[in-house]
Amino acid sequence: MKKRLFLLLVIILSVFWIKDVNASTKTFERTNEDLRVPDYINVTEENKSNILLTPSVDAKEKVYDFADLFDDQEEKDLYDQINKFIKNTNMDLAVVTISYNNKHNAGVYSDDFYDYNDFGIGDDNSGLLFLIDMDTREIYFTTTGDAISVYTDYRKNAILDKVFRYMSDEDYFEGTRVFINAILSYSSIESSEDTNYTIDNDGMIVKDNSFIVGVFIFALIGTIVIILIMAYLNKTVHKANSSRSYLNNSTMRVNKVRDIFLGSHVSKVALPSDTGSGGGSSTHSGSSGISHGGGGHKF
């Protein structure tokens, strides 16, 4: 009897311990009568199934580790880092990990998770969501509102190229930490079209001067080569005593020349406008009808 009571006590404690460890995976039930979506979402017959397939969560938690990739301390560190981002940028941010994608598309899952939960800051619900999809083996981040123009296609690709290497090495926490550092650093750069930046191993954005240095070295080498050639040629040329030295008398002939004006014609060609070196952000509409930017990278 005592053994049974002891075993029952162990089971009960284990259940409570597991629940506490997975505190960030708490979800709420969606039903046809209560879809649990923000008031501004236009519910239609076309998007209702997407809504029902999207986990309903507390938008204040920010870290939703359904794939159990982070330990408790790592979740806390990411939560603190996310709140620092929100405070400094006035844009929202959520991190989601999943082991099974019931929509079979990382981009669709990211857009729906952001739209059908209460994420976003301001009238345009500005913010980002970073997804680690262990089912499709893809990292994806979706942008909304002001975040669309801040994180151009160039910036998104630069960030994803840096982060996916950590995912390939199964260092999910470090990859996510680097991601948050990168989006925070990029948000402080005024011009979204400036591409002269690289991301270091800590996720910080640094000025890339390699192109300027390369051009300077190339120009210097070219100048030195030209000077050496000219110096060599000057040694092989004899100084002329008069201007006649430059004339070939046997072939020289002077003709009478007249200028006759026949008319004029002007052609106009439209020049393409300058779109900036960094380009813009491609956008799409989620199942909610809300506009998003976004990008993904397989790992």
N, C-alpha and C positions, 0 to 999 in steps of 0.2 A: 504493500500500500504506500509506504514511504517513498519507494523508488518511483512509483507512478506519479505521485505528487511532485516529486523533484523533477521528473521528466516534463510534466505539464508546466511547471514554473519556468524551466529552461526554454520551452517552446514559446511561451508568452513573452518572455524577455527578449527572445530573438526577434519576434515579430515587431516589437516596439523599437528595437535597435535598428532593424532594417528600414523601418519607416522613417526614422530620424536621419539615417545616412542618405536616403533618397528624398529628402525634403523638397528638393527643387524639381521633382518629377510629379508633383501633385497636380491632378487635373480635375476638371468638373464636367459633369455629363451634359451633353447637348441633346436636345430633343426637338422634334418638329414644333412643339408648342413653345419651347424656350431654346432658341438657337444660341443665346448668349453672345451676341455680336454687338459692337458699338452702334449707337443710334444712327450714325451717318451712313451705315452700310445699307445699300439697296438690295434687299433679298429678292431673288427671282427663282423661278423653277430651274434655271440653268446653273445657278451657283449654289443651290441649297445642298446638293450632295457634297460639294467641296467643303462647305461649312461643317457639315456633320462629320466629315473625315478629318477635320482639323482639331487637334487637342485644344481644349479651353483651359487657360492657365491664368494665374494671378500675374498681371503685367509688371508688378513691382519687384518680382523675384529676379528677373533679368537673366539668370543662368538656368537652363533647362536641360539637364544632362540625362536624357532618356537612354543613351547608349552606355552610360556609366563609364565615361572616359576620364573623369576627374575624381580625385579624392576630396574629402571635406575641406581641407586647407586650401587646395587649389581652387575650389568653387568660391571660397571666401575671398581669395586673392583676386580672382576674376571679377567678382561682384564689386569689390572696392575699386578696381581699375575701371570698370564700366561706369560707375558713379562719378569718377573723376572726369571721364570723357563727357558725360552728360552735362556736368557742371561747367566745363570749359567751352563747350560747343553749342549748347542749347539744342542738341539733337539727341534723340533717344537711341538706345542700343540694346540688343538682346543677343545672347549666344545660345544656340540650340544644337544638341547632338542627338542623332537617331540611329538605331540599328536596323529599323525596317521603315521603308518609305512606302506608305499605302497609296501614294499618288505617282510613284515610279518616275518622278522628275524633281530634281533638287530645286530648280527655279520655281516651279509651281508650289512646292511645299513651303519654300521660304516666303513667297508673296502672301500665300494664304495664312500662314502662321502670324505674320505681321498684321495683316488687314483684319482678320477675324478675332484678334485679341486687342486689348485696349492699349496699343503702342502708339507712339508718336507725340511730338511736341508742336504746339501752335496750330493754326488753322489748316495748314497743309500736312499735318502729322509727320513732320520731318524726323528722319531717323534711319537706322540701319539694322539689319539682322544678319548674323553670321551663322551659317549652318555647316556642321560636319556630318555628312551623310555616309554612314558606314555601309549602307545597302548599295547605293549606286557608286560608292567610292569617289565621292566628289565633295569639294568644299565650294560653297556658294555664298555670296553676300548680296542682298537686295537693298536698294536705296529708295527712299521716298522723300518727297518734298524738297527742301533745300539741299538735302544730301545728294540728290541727283546731279546738280550742277557742280557741287564740290568734288565729287568722286567721278571724274571723267573716265571714259573707257581706258585711256592711257594709264591713269592712276590705279584703276581697278586691276588691270592686267599686271602692273608692276607689283602691287601688293600680293596678288594671288601667286605670282611666280616665286615670290620670296617665301610665302607661308606654306605652299604645298610640299616643300622639301621636308619640313618638320613632320607633316602628316605621313609622308612616305616612310619616315623613320619611326613612326608611331609615337612621336613626342607631341601629343595633342595639346597638352597644356602650354608648352613653350610656343607652339605655333599660334595658338589663340592669343597668348600674351603679346607676341610680336605683331599680330594683326591689329590689336587694339592700339598699341603704340604707334603703328604706321598710320592708321586713320586719324589718330589724334594729332600727329605731326603734320600730316597733309592739310588738316583743317586750319592750321596756322599760316599756311602759305597763301598769300592774297590772290595771286593769279593762278587759276586752274589750268591755264594753257602753258605754263612754264614746265618744260620736260627735263630741265637740267638738274635733276635730282636723282639720287639713288637711295636704297634702303639698306641700312647696315644690319648686322646680325642681331641687334637689339630692337630692331623695328623703327629706329629713328631715321628721319629723312635728312640727308646731307647733300650739300651742293656738289655736283659732279663737274669738276674742272678738267677732266681728262681730254675732252674735245678741244678746248681752248689751248691746253698745253701741247696737244698733238699738232694743231695748226701752227703754233709758234715754232715748234721744232722743225716742221716741214719747211716753213718759210725761211728759217735761219739756214738750214742746209742748202736750200735752193739759192739763196743769196750768195753763200760762200762759193758754190759751184760756178755761178755766173761770174763772180769776181775773178776766180782763178782762170776761167776761159778767156776773159777779156785781157787779163794780164799776159797770158801766153800769146794771144794774137797780136798784142801791141809790140811784142819783141820781134815778130816776123815781118812787120810792116816798115818800109823805109819812108822817111819824111819827104814830102813833096816840096820842090823848090818854087813852083808857081801853079796857078790854077789850070794852065794848059796840060799839066800832067794828068788831069782827070778826063781830058777829051780825047776821042778817037777821031782824028781828022779825016780819015779815009771813009768813015761812015756818017759823019755829021752833016746834016742838011736842015736848013731853016725854011719853013713854008709860011705863007701868009695865012693867018687864021682869023675867021669872023664868027662872032656869036650870034645865032639866030634864035629868037624866042618863039617857040611853037605852041605854047600853052601849058596848062598844068592840070593835074588830077590828084585828088586827095582821097585816100582810102581810110575808113575808120574801122577799127577792130576792137570789140569789147574785151576787156581784160577780166579774168576771173577775180572775184573778191578774195581777200586774205582771210582765211578762217582760223588762223593761229596755228602754231606748231603742235599744240597739245590736243587739238580736236575737241569734240564735245562728248556728250553722253547719249548713247542710244537708249531708247525707252520702249516699254511695252506696257500693256494693260493686263493686270491680274484678273482672276475670275470675278473679283469684286467690282471691276471697272476702274479701279484706282491705278494711276500711272506709276511705274517703277523703272528705275535703272537696275542694272545687276550684271553679275558675271560669275562664272564658275571655272573650276580647274579640277580635272581628274587627278587622283593620287593612288 
